[in-house]
Amino acid sequence: MSAGDIVLSRAAVIETQAVDIEHVIVFLSEPPSARTRREPVFRYLRAHRDGPLA
């Protein structure tokens, strides 16, 4: 048994859920100075709602 096995045996179970793209964009728009820099990513997400980043 390795140290990794011990840590994982005590890890909490988490379940992932889908997140609405617009909520992601709002979250990533902070701080406001980041919005301009991330706008290409936002456009991509909106245009490819079923893509790998969505």
SEFIZA-3560 file (N, C-alpha, C; in Angstrom, 3 decimals):
REM SEFIZA-3560
<numar><xx>0.852</xx><yy>-1.183</yy><zz>0.000</zz><atom>N</atom></numar>
<numar><xx>0.000</xx><yy>0.000</yy><zz>0.000</zz><atom>CA</atom></numar>
<numar><xx>0.892</xx><yy>1.238</yy><zz>0.000</zz><atom>C</atom></numar>
<numar><xx>0.605</xx><yy>2.147</yy><zz>-0.898</zz><atom>N</atom></numar>
<numar><xx>1.412</xx><yy>3.356</yy><zz>-0.979</zz><atom>CA</atom></numar>
<numar><xx>0.733</xx><yy>4.500</yy><zz>-0.247</zz><atom>C</atom></numar>
<numar><xx>1.466</xx><yy>5.585</yy><zz>-0.046</zz><atom>N</atom></numar>
<numar><xx>0.899</xx><yy>6.762</yy><zz>0.618</zz><atom>CA</atom></numar>
<numar><xx>-0.289</xx><yy>7.299</yy><zz>-0.172</zz><atom>C</atom></numar>
<numar><xx>-0.236</xx><yy>7.221</yy><zz>-1.502</zz><atom>N</atom></numar>
<numar><xx>-1.353</xx><yy>7.683</yy><zz>-2.331</zz><atom>CA</atom></numar>
<numar><xx>-2.621</xx><yy>6.901</yy><zz>-2.064</zz><atom>C</atom></numar>
<numar><xx>-2.491</xx><yy>5.603</yy><zz>-1.821</zz><atom>N</atom></numar>
<numar><xx>-3.665</xx><yy>4.781</yy><zz>-1.520</zz><atom>CA</atom></numar>
<numar><xx>-4.314</xx><yy>5.210</yy><zz>-0.212</zz><atom>C</atom></numar>
<numar><xx>-3.510</xx><yy>5.565</yy><zz>0.752</zz><atom>N</atom></numar>
<numar><xx>-4.039</xx><yy>5.980</yy><zz>2.045</zz><atom>CA</atom></numar>
<numar><xx>-4.813</xx><yy>7.294</yy><zz>1.899</zz><atom>C</atom></numar>
<numar><xx>-4.246</xx><yy>8.244</yy><zz>1.184</zz><atom>N</atom></numar>
<numar><xx>-4.908</xx><yy>9.537</yy><zz>1.003</zz><atom>CA</atom></numar>
<numar><xx>-6.208</xx><yy>9.349</yy><zz>0.245</zz><atom>C</atom></numar>
<numar><xx>-6.179</xx><yy>8.584</yy><zz>-0.849</zz><atom>N</atom></numar>
<numar><xx>-7.389</xx><yy>8.395</yy><zz>-1.641</zz><atom>CA</atom></numar>
<numar><xx>-8.458</xx><yy>7.619</yy><zz>-0.891</zz><atom>C</atom></numar>
<numar><xx>-8.065</xx><yy>6.741</yy><zz>-0.009</zz><atom>N</atom></numar>
<numar><xx>-9.071</xx><yy>5.986</yy><zz>0.732</zz><atom>CA</atom></numar>
<numar><xx>-9.836</xx><yy>6.879</yy><zz>1.705</zz><atom>C</atom></numar>
<numar><xx>-9.297</xx><yy>8.041</yy><zz>1.999</zz><atom>N</atom></numar>
<numar><xx>-9.955</xx><yy>8.971</yy><zz>2.921</zz><atom>CA</atom></numar>
<numar><xx>-10.552</xx><yy>10.178</yy><zz>2.213</zz><atom>C</atom></numar>
<numar><xx>-10.437</xx><yy>10.211</yy><zz>0.910</zz><atom>N</atom></numar>
<numar><xx>-10.930</xx><yy>11.360</yy><zz>0.145</zz><atom>CA</atom></numar>
<numar><xx>-12.454</xx><yy>11.369</yy><zz>0.123</zz><atom>C</atom></numar>
<numar><xx>-13.013</xx><yy>12.565</yy><zz>0.161</zz><atom>N</atom></numar>
<numar><xx>-14.458</xx><yy>12.715</yy><zz>0.053</zz><atom>CA</atom></numar>
<numar><xx>-14.888</xx><yy>12.442</yy><zz>-1.388</zz><atom>C</atom></numar>
<numar><xx>-16.095</xx><yy>11.967</yy><zz>-1.528</zz><atom>N</atom></numar>
<numar><xx>-16.643</xx><yy>11.735</yy><zz>-2.864</zz><atom>CA</atom></numar>
<numar><xx>-17.249</xx><yy>13.037</yy><zz>-3.364</zz><atom>C</atom></numar>
<numar><xx>-16.928</xx><yy>13.384</yy><zz>-4.603</zz><atom>N</atom></numar>
<numar><xx>-17.521</xx><yy>14.578</yy><zz>-5.188</zz><atom>CA</atom></numar>
<numar><xx>-18.215</xx><yy>14.191</yy><zz>-6.490</zz><atom>C</atom></numar>
<numar><xx>-19.249</xx><yy>14.898</yy><zz>-6.814</zz><atom>N</atom></numar>
<numar><xx>-19.941</xx><yy>14.687</yy><zz>-8.070</zz><atom>CA</atom></numar>
<numar><xx>-19.886</xx><yy>15.981</yy><zz>-8.854</zz><atom>C</atom></numar>
<numar><xx>-19.496</xx><yy>15.874</yy><zz>-10.110</zz><atom>N</atom></numar>
<numar><xx>-19.446</xx><yy>17.063</yy><zz>-10.952</zz><atom>CA</atom></numar>
<numar><xx>-20.809</xx><yy>17.290</yy><zz>-11.592</zz><atom>C</atom></numar>
<numar><xx>-21.103</xx><yy>18.536</yy><zz>-11.852</zz><atom>N</atom></numar>
<numar><xx>-22.344</xx><yy>18.902</yy><zz>-12.515</zz><atom>CA</atom></numar>
<numar><xx>-22.026</xx><yy>19.893</yy><zz>-13.613</zz><atom>C</atom></numar>
<numar><xx>-22.850</xx><yy>19.881</yy><zz>-14.626</zz><atom>N</atom></numar>
<numar><xx>-22.679</xx><yy>20.834</yy><zz>-15.712</zz><atom>CA</atom></numar>
<numar><xx>-22.907</xx><yy>22.253</yy><zz>-15.191</zz><atom>C</atom></numar>
<numar><xx>-22.167</xx><yy>23.191</yy><zz>-15.758</zz><atom>N</atom></numar>
<numar><xx>-22.294</xx><yy>24.597</yy><zz>-15.383</zz><atom>CA</atom></numar>
<numar><xx>-22.690</xx><yy>25.363</yy><zz>-16.637</zz><atom>C</atom></numar>
<numar><xx>-23.674</xx><yy>26.230</yy><zz>-16.517</zz><atom>N</atom></numar>
<numar><xx>-24.123</xx><yy>27.041</yy><zz>-17.636</zz><atom>CA</atom></numar>
<numar><xx>-22.982</xx><yy>27.928</yy><zz>-18.131</zz><atom>C</atom></numar>
<numar><xx>-22.821</xx><yy>28.003</yy><zz>-19.446</zz><atom>N</atom></numar>
<numar><xx>-21.729</xx><yy>28.783</yy><zz>-20.038</zz><atom>CA</atom></numar>
<numar><xx>-21.769</xx><yy>30.241</yy><zz>-19.593</zz><atom>C</atom></numar>
<numar><xx>-22.938</xx><yy>30.815</yy><zz>-19.543</zz><atom>N</atom></numar>
<numar><xx>-23.031</xx><yy>32.219</yy><zz>-19.142</zz><atom>CA</atom></numar>
<numar><xx>-22.585</xx><yy>32.411</yy><zz>-17.688</zz><atom>C</atom></numar>
<numar><xx>-22.832</xx><yy>31.440</yy><zz>-16.835</zz><atom>N</atom></numar>
<numar><xx>-22.344</xx><yy>31.530</yy><zz>-15.451</zz><atom>CA</atom></numar>
<numar><xx>-20.818</xx><yy>31.458</yy><zz>-15.410</zz><atom>C</atom></numar>
<numar><xx>-20.258</xx><yy>30.608</yy><zz>-16.252</zz><atom>N</atom></numar>
<numar><xx>-18.794</xx><yy>30.505</yy><zz>-16.344</zz><atom>CA</atom></numar>
<numar><xx>-18.209</xx><yy>31.838</yy><zz>-16.786</zz><atom>C</atom></numar>
<numar><xx>-18.832</xx><yy>32.450</yy><zz>-17.788</zz><atom>N</atom></numar>
<numar><xx>-18.337</xx><yy>33.721</yy><zz>-18.310</zz><atom>CA</atom></numar>
<numar><xx>-18.408</xx><yy>34.813</yy><zz>-17.245</zz><atom>C</atom></numar>
<numar><xx>-19.488</xx><yy>34.857</yy><zz>-16.502</zz><atom>N</atom></numar>
<numar><xx>-19.599</xx><yy>35.845</yy><zz>-15.416</zz><atom>CA</atom></numar>
<numar><xx>-18.482</xx><yy>35.625</yy><zz>-14.400</zz><atom>C</atom></numar>
<numar><xx>-18.258</xx><yy>34.366</yy><zz>-14.018</zz><atom>N</atom></numar>
<numar><xx>-17.217</xx><yy>34.060</yy><zz>-13.038</zz><atom>CA</atom></numar>
<numar><xx>-15.837</xx><yy>34.449</yy><zz>-13.554</zz><atom>C</atom></numar>
<numar><xx>-15.553</xx><yy>34.120</yy><zz>-14.816</zz><atom>N</atom></numar>
<numar><xx>-14.233</xx><yy>34.407</yy><zz>-15.377</zz><atom>CA</atom></numar>
<numar><xx>-14.041</xx><yy>35.871</yy><zz>-15.758</zz><atom>C</atom></numar>
<numar><xx>-15.101</xx><yy>36.657</yy><zz>-15.685</zz><atom>N</atom></numar>
<numar><xx>-15.013</xx><yy>38.084</yy><zz>-16.026</zz><atom>CA</atom></numar>
<numar><xx>-14.478</xx><yy>38.927</yy><zz>-14.880</zz><atom>C</atom></numar>
<numar><xx>-14.205</xx><yy>38.322</yy><zz>-13.764</zz><atom>N</atom></numar>
<numar><xx>-13.637</xx><yy>39.042</yy><zz>-12.623</zz><atom>CA</atom></numar>
<numar><xx>-12.154</xx><yy>38.744</yy><zz>-12.513</zz><atom>C</atom></numar>
<numar><xx>-11.355</xx><yy>39.674</yy><zz>-12.222</zz><atom>N</atom></numar>
<numar><xx>-11.617</xx><yy>41.104</yy><zz>-12.110</zz><atom>CA</atom></numar>
<numar><xx>-11.955</xx><yy>41.680</yy><zz>-13.494</zz><atom>C</atom></numar>
<numar><xx>-12.617</xx><yy>42.826</yy><zz>-13.513</zz><atom>N</atom></numar>
<numar><xx>-13.028</xx><yy>43.425</yy><zz>-14.790</zz><atom>CA</atom></numar>
<numar><xx>-11.898</xx><yy>43.551</yy><zz>-15.813</zz><atom>C</atom></numar>
<numar><xx>-10.695</xx><yy>43.744</yy><zz>-15.359</zz><atom>N</atom></numar>
<numar><xx>-9.564</xx><yy>43.860</yy><zz>-16.290</zz><atom>CA</atom></numar>
<numar><xx>-9.319</xx><yy>42.562</yy><zz>-17.058</zz><atom>C</atom></numar>
<numar><xx>-9.815</xx><yy>41.448</yy><zz>-16.554</zz><atom>N</atom></numar>
<numar><xx>-9.610</xx><yy>40.155</yy><zz>-17.213</zz><atom>CA</atom></numar>
<numar><xx>-10.574</xx><yy>39.950</yy><zz>-18.376</zz><atom>C</atom></numar>
<numar><xx>-11.682</xx><yy>40.649</yy><zz>-18.370</zz><atom>N</atom></numar>
<numar><xx>-12.717</xx><yy>40.408</yy><zz>-19.379</zz><atom>CA</atom></numar>
<numar><xx>-12.198</xx><yy>40.611</yy><zz>-20.803</zz><atom>C</atom></numar>
<numar><xx>-11.505</xx><yy>41.675</yy><zz>-21.054</zz><atom>N</atom></numar>
<numar><xx>-10.995</xx><yy>41.943</yy><zz>-22.399</zz><atom>CA</atom></numar>
<numar><xx>-10.044</xx><yy>40.845</yy><zz>-22.841</zz><atom>C</atom></numar>
<numar><xx>-9.185</xx><yy>40.430</yy><zz>-21.970</zz><atom>N</atom></numar>
<numar><xx>-8.202</xx><yy>39.399</yy><zz>-22.293</zz><atom>CA</atom></numar>
<numar><xx>-8.872</xx><yy>38.051</yy><zz>-22.571</zz><atom>C</atom></numar>
<numar><xx>-9.987</xx><yy>37.786</yy><zz>-21.902</zz><atom>N</atom></numar>
<numar><xx>-10.656</xx><yy>36.492</yy><zz>-22.035</zz><atom>CA</atom></numar>
<numar><xx>-11.799</xx><yy>36.492</yy><zz>-23.045</zz><atom>C</atom></numar>
<numar><xx>-12.078</xx><yy>37.623</yy><zz>-23.640</zz><atom>N</atom></numar>
<numar><xx>-13.191</xx><yy>37.713</yy><zz>-24.584</zz><atom>CA</atom></numar>
<numar><xx>-13.101</xx><yy>36.686</yy><zz>-25.722</zz><atom>C</atom></numar>
<numar><xx>-11.927</xx><yy>36.408</yy><zz>-26.296</zz><atom>N</atom></numar>
<numar><xx>-11.865</xx><yy>35.358</yy><zz>-27.333</zz><atom>CA</atom></numar>
<numar><xx>-12.339</xx><yy>33.991</yy><zz>-26.822</zz><atom>C</atom></numar>
<numar><xx>-12.024</xx><yy>33.686</yy><zz>-25.589</zz><atom>N</atom></numar>
<numar><xx>-12.473</xx><yy>32.425</yy><zz>-24.999</zz><atom>CA</atom></numar>
<numar><xx>-13.992</xx><yy>32.446</yy><zz>-24.837</zz><atom>C</atom></numar>
<numar><xx>-14.532</xx><yy>33.558</yy><zz>-24.394</zz><atom>N</atom></numar>
<numar><xx>-15.982</xx><yy>33.676</yy><zz>-24.224</zz><atom>CA</atom></numar>
<numar><xx>-16.702</xx><yy>33.494</yy><zz>-25.554</zz><atom>C</atom></numar>
<numar><xx>-16.176</xx><yy>34.105</yy><zz>-26.609</zz><atom>N</atom></numar>
<numar><xx>-16.776</xx><yy>33.951</yy><zz>-27.946</zz><atom>CA</atom></numar>
<numar><xx>-16.741</xx><yy>32.487</yy><zz>-28.380</zz><atom>C</atom></numar>
<numar><xx>-15.605</xx><yy>31.834</yy><zz>-28.125</zz><atom>N</atom></numar>
<numar><xx>-15.480</xx><yy>30.422</yy><zz>-28.485</zz><atom>CA</atom></numar>
<numar><xx>-16.505</xx><yy>29.581</yy><zz>-27.718</zz><atom>C</atom></numar>
<numar><xx>-16.619</xx><yy>29.802</yy><zz>-26.436</zz><atom>N</atom></numar>
<numar><xx>-17.573</xx><yy>29.038</yy><zz>-25.633</zz><atom>CA</atom></numar>
<numar><xx>-19.003</xx><yy>29.226</yy><zz>-26.133</zz><atom>C</atom></numar>
<numar><xx>-19.355</xx><yy>30.450</yy><zz>-26.455</zz><atom>N</atom></numar>
<numar><xx>-20.713</xx><yy>30.713</yy><zz>-26.936</zz><atom>CA</atom></numar>
<numar><xx>-20.959</xx><yy>30.062</yy><zz>-28.300</zz><atom>C</atom></numar>
<numar><xx>-19.946</xx><yy>30.023</yy><zz>-29.149</zz><atom>N</atom></numar>
<numar><xx>-20.095</xx><yy>29.465</yy><zz>-30.487</zz><atom>CA</atom></numar>
<numar><xx>-20.029</xx><yy>27.931</yy><zz>-30.500</zz><atom>C</atom></numar>
<numar><xx>-19.426</xx><yy>27.341</yy><zz>-29.474</zz><atom>N</atom></numar>
<numar><xx>-19.233</xx><yy>25.888</yy><zz>-29.425</zz><atom>CA</atom></numar>
<numar><xx>-19.767</xx><yy>25.328</yy><zz>-28.105</zz><atom>C</atom></numar>
<numar><xx>-21.042</xx><yy>25.490</yy><zz>-27.907</zz><atom>N</atom></numar>
<numar><xx>-21.664</xx><yy>25.092</yy><zz>-26.622</zz><atom>CA</atom></numar>
<numar><xx>-21.543</xx><yy>23.617</yy><zz>-26.303</zz><atom>C</atom></numar>
<numar><xx>-21.281</xx><yy>22.791</yy><zz>-27.296</zz><atom>N</atom></numar>
<numar><xx>-21.092</xx><yy>21.361</yy><zz>-27.071</zz><atom>CA</atom></numar>
<numar><xx>-19.642</xx><yy>20.933</yy><zz>-27.241</zz><atom>C</atom></numar>
<numar><xx>-18.741</xx><yy>21.904</yy><zz>-27.331</zz><atom>N</atom></numar>
<numar><xx>-17.331</xx><yy>21.612</yy><zz>-27.548</zz><atom>CA</atom></numar>
<numar><xx>-16.637</xx><yy>21.136</yy><zz>-26.283</zz><atom>C</atom></numar>
<numar><xx>-15.365</xx><yy>20.799</yy><zz>-26.401</zz><atom>N</atom></numar>
<numar><xx>-14.614</xx><yy>20.258</yy><zz>-25.265</zz><atom>CA</atom></numar>
<numar><xx>-14.461</xx><yy>21.246</yy><zz>-24.096</zz><atom>C</atom></numar>
<numar><xx>-14.494</xx><yy>22.535</yy><zz>-24.364</zz><atom>N</atom></numar>
<numar><xx>-14.395</xx><yy>23.515</yy><zz>-23.274</zz><atom>CA</atom></numar>
<numar><xx>-15.740</xx><yy>23.771</yy><zz>-22.607</zz><atom>C</atom></numar>
<numar><xx>-16.794</xx><yy>23.371</yy><zz>-23.279</zz><atom>N</atom></numar>
<numar><xx>-18.139</xx><yy>23.607</yy><zz>-22.737</zz><atom>CA</atom></numar>
<numar><xx>-18.409</xx><yy>22.641</yy><zz>-21.672</zz><atom>C</atom></numar>
//
